[in-house]
Amino acid sequence: MEEQDILENLVNLDSRAIEINEKRKKQLAELTKKYKEEEAKIINHYKKLIEEEKRAAVQKIQQEAQQEVNQLKLNNKELLEDMNQKFEAHLADITEEIVKKILESNR
């Protein structure tokens, strides 16, 4: 081979190497773009999952708190009814005793 053929081959190889390099750069840029898009999708997906779990946890806590409030209200109502019954019974006993003493003092 002549020197000119060798130089021509080297120029062709160099041109081809440049083309391949440019092609690889474009592929790398595209892969990087796809990676970033996929990464963003995954992040958004997990953000949604976290938000849903947070909402579910808050709702569960609110339901449990409301159940406790309802139970406390029921317990308080029962306690007040019991106290009222005892008060009425004591009031009746006191009234009966007062009437009894009045009647005894009138005799």
Summary of the structure (lengths in Angstrom):
residues: 107
radius of gyration: 45.5
end to end distance: 153.6
largest distance: 154.6
contacts: 208
relative contact order: 0.03
helix: 97%
strand: 0%
